[in-house]
Amino acid sequence: MKFGEKLKILRKEMGVTQGELAKHLGVSRPNITQYEKGLYDPSLEMIEEIAKFLHVKSGYFFENKEDNLDDIVFTEDRTISLPIIEALAGCGSAGMLEQLRISEDKMSIDERLLPSDIVTDKLSMIRIVGDSMMPYLDENDWAIIQMRNGYEVTHVNGVYLITHGENVHIKRCAFQADGSCLLISDNPLYPVETAYAGDWDIVGKVVARLKFGSPMLIKE
C-alpha cells in the first residue's frame, strides 16, 4: 500500500479532516489531497510530523504491506471511559423517562475520534431503540451525548436527546418561536411531531455516533 493510501485510511479512521491536517502542517488542503492521491509525497520531515499528529510511528508509512488498522501501534493511549445512560433513546420506539439516569457501567473509546472541541467530562452514551432515525442511527447503535447538566442551552437546530412527555427521544429538533419544537425523523416513514412548550426539555446534544457491528465512530 502506498503512502497516500495509508494516509487517507488512517486520517479517516482517526476522524481528522483534510483541513485539520493541513492547518497543523501549515499547508493548503489541496496539498493533502495531492498526498492522498499519490501525485507527490511530502518530505521526510513532513511525514514525521504527520505521523506525530496522527499518533503513529512514522515507520507505519514505510512498511510495504497491506495494513490492518487493528494492528497499528499508536504512540500513546488516549482511551477514555464514558458513562452509560440506563434509559434507551427512543427512535420510533419509546425510551422511558423514569429510567433516565447514569448507570455504573462505562464504555471505552479513543478520545481522538471525538470532535476536538468537546469537553469529555460532560459526555455520556445511550443505546438506540427503534428505526425512526435510520440511517443516521440504527437500532442498537450508540449515541454519544454532550450532557446539558443543568446549563442553559442555545436553541440551535440539530440532533438532540430530549424528553417529551414521559419518553426519551433522539430527534432532529427544529426550535420554534412560540417555544414548541418540531421533532423530525430521518426515516421518511415517520411524520414530523410537534412538542409543545412546557412538554419537552433538552437532555443533551448528539456529538458522535458509534455504529453497531462496526468500529466506526462518527463525529458530528
Secondary structure, DSSP 8 states (H G I E B T S, - for coil): --HHHHHHHHHHHTT--HHHHHHHHTS-HHHHHHHHTTS----HHHHHHHHHHTTB-GGGGT--S---GGG--BSS--EEEEEEESS-EESSS-EEGGG-SEEEEEEEEEGGGS-TT--GGGEEEEEEESSTTTTTS-TT-EEEEEE-TT------SEEEEEEETTEEEEEEEEE-TTS-EEEE-SSTTS--EEE-TTSEEEEEEEEEEE-TTS--EEE-
